[in-house]
Amino acid sequence: MTKLNIHFGYPKTGTTSLQNMLARSRKSLDAHRVLFPETIDNRHRVLQLIGSDGTNQNLNKRLNVSSSDERKSRIDSWVAGLAEVAADYDSVILSEETLATRAPEELAEIHSVLAPHFSEVHVYVGFRQHESFAISDYMQRVKATFNHASFRHYVRNLASKDFMLYSQVLERFDTIFGPENVHPIVYDAANSHDFNKNLLASMGVEAEWLETPTELYNKMPNIEVLFLKQFFNRRMEQMMKDFDGKANGAVHDAIIDALGTVVSAAKITLPTKADLLDSIPRNTKRQWDDDWTALQASLDSRS
C-alpha cells in the first residue's frame, strides 16, 4: 500500500506558496511516483468535510453539498477514488491548512476515514510563533475582507481558541496519529522558501523535482497600508452596500493599491508592527510565551 503524507497547516506558515509549488510541480512529482491529487484552489478542501457539522455554508457551496447525506457521499467517493489512483504511487501528498485548527474528535475522524487505505499516514504541522501568527492572520483579514475590528479585540478572541495552545495541539496529534508519524516544524517567516523545502524533504520530495518561481509567494502589502485599510473598511463596506456593489478579491486588491498611493503621497504617520505587539494584553503574551517554551521543549525531546 501507499504512504500518505498530510500537510495540516497551520495557516500563515507558507501554506499558499507550498500548495502552489506542489500544484505547479505535479507532472514532475508524478514522474517520481509522488501523487499530489487535483485540488480546489490548490488545496484539498474536501478534507474539511470529514468530521464537519456542515455549518460552513461557503464550503458547502464550493463543494456543491447541501445535506449530511451529500457530504458523506462526497467524502466516500473522493476517498475511494483517491485510494484507487494512489495504488500506482509510492506516496501521496494532501494539503489543507485549516486542519491544524480542528477539534480532537474531528482529527480522529480524519484519521479513521483515511488510514485504512494507506500503509502509513504521516502528519506535517508548521508552528509559527504566536505573536507573528496573530499579526499575519489579522493583516490578511484586513487585506482581503472588510474586517475593521481592532487588533487588540482580535487577539483577545484568538487567545481563547484551543488551537493557539500549540503544545496541547501537538499532544493531540501524537495521541491520534502516533508520535512517530507526527512531524512538527517551526516556521520562520524570513525564510519561508527554506521552510517549505525542508518540509517537503521530510516527505521524501527532492528540491530538484519542484518548480519554484517567485510569483508563487503570497506577498503582503506594507503594514502601514493595511492599517489605513482597516481604518476605512467599515466605511467602504457600507458604501458597497449603499450602491449594491459586490467586493471580490480584485476589489480589495484595487483598494490596497489606491491606499498605497495615498500613504506615499500624504506622508502620513501610521502605526507600526511594534504598536501592534504593544497592544497584546499582558496575560495573553505570558500565556503564549509559556506555550512556546513548552512546544520548544517537546520538539527538543524528539531530537
C-alpha positions, 0 to 999 in steps of 0.5 A: 500500500501507499504512504500518505503524507498530510500537510495540516497547516497551520495557516500563515506558515507558507501554506499558499506558496507550498500548495502552489509549488506542489500544484505547479510541480505535479507532472514532475512529482508524478514522474517520481511516483509522488501523487499530489491529487487535483485540488480546489484552489490548490488545496484539498478542501474536501478534507474539511468535510470529514468530521464537519457539522456542515455549518460552513455554508461557503464550503458547502457551496464550493463543494456543491453539498447541501445535506449530511447525506451529500457530504458523506457521499462526497467524502466516500467517493473522493476517498475511494477514488483517491485510494484507487489512483494512489495504488500506482504511487509510492506516496501521496501528498494532501494539503489543507491548512485549516486542519491544524485548527480542528477539534480532537474528535474531528482529527480522529475522524480524519484519521479513521476515514483515511488510514485504512487505505494507506500503509502509513499516514504521516502528519506535517504541522508548521508552528509559527510563533504566536505573536507573528501568527496573530499579526499575519492572520489579522493583516490578511483579514484586513487585506482581503475582507472588510474586517475593521475590528481592532487588533487588540479585540482580535487577539483577545478572541484568538487567545481563547481558541484551543488551537493557539495552545500549540503544545496541547495541539501537538499532544493531540496529534501524537495521541491520534496519529502516533508520535512517530508519524507526527512531524512538527516544524517551526516556521520562520517567516524570513525564510519561508522558501527554506521552510517549505523545502525542508518540509517537503524533504521530510516527505521524501520530495527532492528540491530538484523535482519542484518548480519554484518561481517567485510569483508563487509567494503570497506577498503582503502589502506594507503594514502601514497600508493595511492599517489605513485599510482597516481604518476605512473598511467599515466605511467602504463596506457600507458604501458597497452596500449603499450602491449594491456593489459586490467586493471580490478579491480584485476589489480589495486588491484595487483598494490596497493599491489606491491606499498605497498611493495615498500613504506615499503621497500624504506622508502620513504617520501610521502605526507600526508592527511594534504598536501592534505587539504593544497592544497584546494584553499582558496575560495573553503574551505570558500565556503564549510565551509559556506555550512556546517554551513548552512546544520548544521543549517537546520538539527538543525531546524528539531530537 
